[in-house]
Amino acid sequence: MSIHPSPTRTKATALDAAASQDKETRLGVVYALICYCTWGFFPLYWSMLNGQDMSAAQLMGHRVVWATIWALLLLAVTRQQQHLWNALKSPKTVAIFFVASMALGTNWLVYIYGVGINRVIEASLGYFMSPLMSIALARIFIGETINRAQVFAVILACCGVLWLAILGGQIPWIALGISISWSFYSLLRKKASLPAIPGLTLETLLMLPIAIVYLAWLNTLGEFRFFELDTGIILLVIGTGLLTSYPLLFFAAAAKRVSLSTLGILLYINPTMQFLLGWLVLKEPFDGMRFIAYVFVWIAVIIFSSSSYIQYKKTHAQTHAHTHQPSR
């Protein structure tokens, strides 16, 4: 004799599952906020390292060294070493990650340089443009289809850049360098997927030899700076590795709990914070000419985000309808 659960019990179980899912989603949003807000405060952190007689390249070298150490510690704590070993056994994966790490390293270097010369607002523009640049590169290199709204968003972003270059008389190299390098990095990471912490560990390990050779060369020139720095500055330099590593833990935890469209929309917290810090705290110039260019990009971001969210909802609804279709 089969015993079937009562409708009341089934309904209660469904309600409990829905409540649990809502709790996980809220937790995922909190994790994403911690991650993006940490990245949003980056300009203040890097600005504290200005004036220490260290170039952007030397700061980059320190960041790679300490990021590698912190990443290895996180890898050990989370017991994800097997993912790294498996990746190292695949020459194709290592090759893709090497190119990806060079793109990521370029992104870090351009960003540190931008903060160092007081161009935080322009750096924020680069991160506003990154998702738009990513879909353009995905269309060019891997043939991903993009809808009309997304095409229009990319064109608007290009108009903003052209406005700065032609009417403003200044090509936004920092913004272009950040957006192009990050978009190439994202594109390559799609081709060789690894969890966040093993992925970061492999990337920093591949950058590490270059960083060590460069820092050693600076030492022979007498330009290496570390041990003679004040204790507080030394801790800040060491902290660049932690600041690089720990937000990825929260990002990975958030990615498991919320949709990619939600993550994509929350992503804009980072460049918004950086823009406001550059303008209101670091007092960088922001005239009407730049404002018009940013309006182009901000409208493009709104169109892109709205289009992506609508597309996600349609896909989700179709999948949900297909899943619950009665069997014949």
C-alpha positions in Angstrom: 0.0 0.0 0.0 1.6 3.3 -1.1 1.4 6.3 1.1 1.2 9.7 -0.6 2.0 12.9 1.1 -1.0 15.1 2.0 -1.6 18.3 -0.1 -1.0 20.3 3.1 2.4 18.7 3.8 3.4 19.1 0.1 2.4 22.8 0.2 4.3 23.3 3.4 7.4 21.7 1.9 7.2 23.9 -1.1 6.8 27.0 1.0 9.9 26.0 3.1 11.9 25.4 -0.1 10.8 28.8 -1.4 11.7 30.5 1.9 15.1 28.8 1.9 15.7 29.9 -1.7 14.7 33.5 -0.9 17.1 33.4 2.1 20.0 32.1 -0.1 19.2 34.8 -2.7 19.4 37.6 -0.1 22.6 36.2 1.2 24.0 36.1 -2.3 23.1 39.7 -2.9 24.9 40.6 0.4 28.0 38.7 -0.7 27.9 40.5 -4.1 27.6 43.9 -2.4 30.7 43.1 -0.2 32.7 42.1 -3.3 31.7 45.1 -5.4 32.0 47.6 -2.6 35.5 46.4 -1.9 36.4 46.9 -5.5 34.7 50.3 -5.4 37.0 51.5 -2.6 40.1 50.5 -4.5 41.0 54.1 -5.5 41.3 55.2 -1.9 43.5 52.2 -1.1 45.9 52.7 -4.0 46.0 56.5 -3.5 47.5 55.9 -0.1 50.5 54.3 -1.8 51.1 57.3 -4.0 54.1 59.4 -3.2 56.2 56.4 -2.0 58.7 56.7 -4.8 57.4 53.6 -6.4 56.2 53.4 -10.0 53.0 51.8 -11.1 55.0 48.9 -12.5 56.8 48.3 -9.2 53.5 48.5 -7.3 52.2 46.0 -9.8 55.1 43.7 -9.1 54.4 43.8 -5.4 50.7 43.1 -6.0 51.5 40.0 -8.0 53.9 38.6 -5.4 51.5 39.1 -2.5 48.4 38.1 -4.4 50.1 34.8 -5.2 50.9 34.2 -1.6 47.4 35.0 -0.5 45.9 33.0 -3.3 48.0 29.9 -2.3 46.8 30.3 1.3 43.1 30.5 0.2 43.7 27.5 -2.1 45.0 25.5 0.9 42.2 26.7 3.3 39.4 25.9 0.8 41.1 22.6 -0.2 40.8 23.2 -3.9 44.3 22.2 -4.9 43.1 19.4 -7.1 41.5 21.9 -9.5 44.9 23.6 -9.9 46.8 20.3 -10.4 44.3 19.2 -13.1 44.7 22.5 -14.9 48.5 22.3 -14.8 48.3 18.9 -16.5 46.6 20.4 -19.5 48.9 22.4 -21.8 46.0 24.0 -23.6 44.5 25.2 -20.3 47.9 26.6 -19.2 48.3 28.4 -22.5 44.9 30.0 -22.4 45.4 31.0 -18.8 48.8 32.5 -19.6 47.3 34.8 -22.2 44.4 35.5 -19.8 46.9 36.4 -17.0 48.7 38.8 -19.3 45.4 40.5 -20.1 44.6 40.6 -16.3 48.1 41.9 -15.5 47.6 44.7 -18.1 44.3 45.6 -16.5 45.9 45.8 -13.1 48.9 47.9 -14.4 46.7 50.4 -16.3 44.4 50.8 -13.3 47.3 51.4 -10.8 48.8 53.8 -13.2 45.5 55.6 -13.7 45.0 56.0 -9.9 48.6 57.1 -9.6 48.2 60.0 -12.1 44.8 61.0 -10.6 42.6 59.6 -13.3 40.2 57.6 -11.2 37.1 59.0 -12.9 38.5 57.9 -16.3 39.3 54.5 -14.8 35.6 54.2 -13.7 34.6 54.9 -17.3 36.6 51.8 -18.3 34.7 49.6 -15.9 31.3 51.1 -17.1 32.3 50.2 -20.6 33.7 46.7 -19.9 30.4 44.7 -20.2 29.7 46.6 -23.5 33.2 45.8 -24.8 32.8 42.2 -23.8 29.7 41.6 -25.9 31.4 43.4 -28.8 34.4 41.1 -28.6 32.2 38.0 -28.1 30.4 38.9 -31.3 33.7 39.4 -33.2 35.7 36.4 -31.9 33.3 33.7 -30.9 30.2 34.7 -33.0 27.8 35.3 -30.1 24.6 36.8 -31.3 23.6 40.2 -29.7 20.2 41.9 -30.0 19.5 45.3 -31.5 19.3 47.0 -28.1 22.8 45.7 -27.2 24.2 46.9 -30.6 22.7 50.3 -29.9 24.3 50.3 -26.4 27.7 49.6 -27.9 27.3 52.3 -30.5 26.3 54.8 -27.8 29.4 53.9 -25.7 31.6 54.4 -28.8 30.0 57.8 -29.3 31.0 58.7 -25.7 34.6 57.7 -26.4 34.6 59.7 -29.7 33.1 62.7 -27.9 36.1 62.7 -25.5 38.6 62.0 -28.3 37.4 64.6 -30.8 35.5 67.3 -29.0 37.3 66.9 -25.7 40.7 66.7 -27.4 41.8 63.7 -25.3 41.7 60.0 -26.1 40.6 58.2 -22.9 43.5 55.7 -23.0 43.1 54.7 -19.3 39.4 53.8 -19.9 40.1 52.0 -23.2 43.0 50.1 -21.7 41.0 48.9 -18.7 37.8 48.0 -20.7 39.7 46.2 -23.5 42.1 44.3 -21.2 39.2 43.2 -18.9 37.0 42.2 -21.8 39.8 40.1 -23.4 40.4 38.5 -20.0 36.7 37.7 -19.5 36.6 36.2 -23.0 39.6 34.0 -22.4 38.3 32.8 -19.0 35.2 31.6 -20.7 37.3 29.2 -22.8 39.1 27.7 -19.8 36.8 27.6 -16.8 38.2 27.2 -13.3 36.7 28.0 -10.0 37.5 31.5 -8.7 40.3 30.7 -6.2 42.2 28.0 -8.3 41.8 30.3 -11.3 43.3 33.3 -9.5 46.1 31.1 -8.2 47.1 29.9 -11.6 46.9 33.4 -13.1 49.1 34.9 -10.4 51.6 32.0 -10.6 51.9 32.6 -14.3 52.6 36.3 -13.7 54.9 35.7 -10.7 58.2 35.0 -12.7 57.8 38.2 -14.6 57.1 40.2 -11.4 60.1 38.6 -9.6 62.5 39.3 -12.5 61.3 42.9 -12.7 61.6 43.5 -9.0 65.1 41.9 -8.9 66.2 44.1 -11.8 64.9 47.2 -9.9 67.0 46.0 -6.9 70.2 45.9 -9.0 69.4 49.5 -10.1 68.9 50.5 -6.4 65.3 51.5 -7.1 63.5 48.6 -5.3 61.4 49.9 -2.4 60.0 47.8 0.4 62.0 47.2 3.6 62.9 50.9 4.1 59.2 51.9 3.9 57.2 52.8 7.0 55.5 49.9 8.7 52.1 51.1 7.8 53.0 51.4 4.1 54.6 47.9 4.2 51.3 46.5 5.5 49.4 48.3 2.8 51.7 46.8 0.2 51.2 43.3 1.6 47.5 44.0 1.8 47.3 44.5 -1.9 47.5 40.7 -2.2 44.7 40.2 0.3 42.6 42.9 -1.3 43.0 41.2 -4.7 42.1 37.7 -3.3 39.4 37.9 -0.7 36.6 39.7 -2.8 36.7 36.7 -5.1 35.6 34.4 -2.3 32.5 36.6 -1.9 32.0 36.8 -5.7 32.2 33.0 -6.0 29.7 32.6 -3.1 27.4 35.2 -4.6 27.5 33.5 -8.1 26.2 30.3 -6.5 23.2 32.0 -5.1 22.0 34.7 -7.5 21.4 34.9 -11.3 24.1 36.2 -13.6 21.7 39.0 -14.6 21.5 40.1 -11.0 25.3 40.0 -10.7 25.6 41.9 -13.9 23.4 44.7 -12.7 25.1 44.9 -9.2 28.5 45.0 -11.0 27.9 48.7 -11.8 28.1 49.5 -8.0 31.9 49.3 -8.5 32.5 51.9 -11.2 29.8 54.1 -9.7 31.6 54.2 -6.4 34.9 54.8 -8.1 33.4 57.7 -10.1 32.0 59.3 -7.0 35.2 58.9 -5.1 37.3 60.4 -7.9 34.9 63.3 -8.2 33.8 64.1 -4.6 36.7 62.7 -2.5 39.8 62.9 -4.6 38.5 66.2 -6.3 39.4 65.2 -9.8 38.3 67.6 -12.5 35.0 66.8 -14.2 33.8 69.4 -16.6 30.7 69.6 -18.9 32.6 68.1 -21.8 33.4 65.0 -19.9 29.9 64.9 -18.4 28.3 64.6 -21.9 30.6 61.7 -22.8 29.7 59.9 -19.6 26.0 60.5 -20.3 26.4 58.5 -23.6 28.0 55.6 -21.7 25.5 55.7 -18.8 22.5 55.6 -21.2 24.3 52.7 -23.0 24.7 50.9 -19.6 21.0 51.4 -18.8 19.9 50.0 -22.2 22.3 47.1 -22.0 21.3 46.2 -18.5 17.6 46.4 -19.2 18.0 44.4 -22.4 20.0 41.7 -20.6 17.5 41.5 -17.8 14.5 41.2 -20.1 16.3 38.5 -22.1 17.1 36.6 -18.9 13.5 36.8 -17.8 12.2 35.4 -21.1 14.7 32.6 -21.1 13.9 31.8 -17.5 10.1 31.8 -18.2 10.6 29.5 -21.2 12.7 27.1 -19.2 10.2 27.1 -16.3 7.3 26.5 -18.6 9.2 23.6 -20.4 10.1 22.0 -17.0 6.5 22.1 -15.7 4.9 20.9 -19.0 2.7 17.9 -18.2 4.0 14.6 -19.7 1.8 12.8 -22.1 
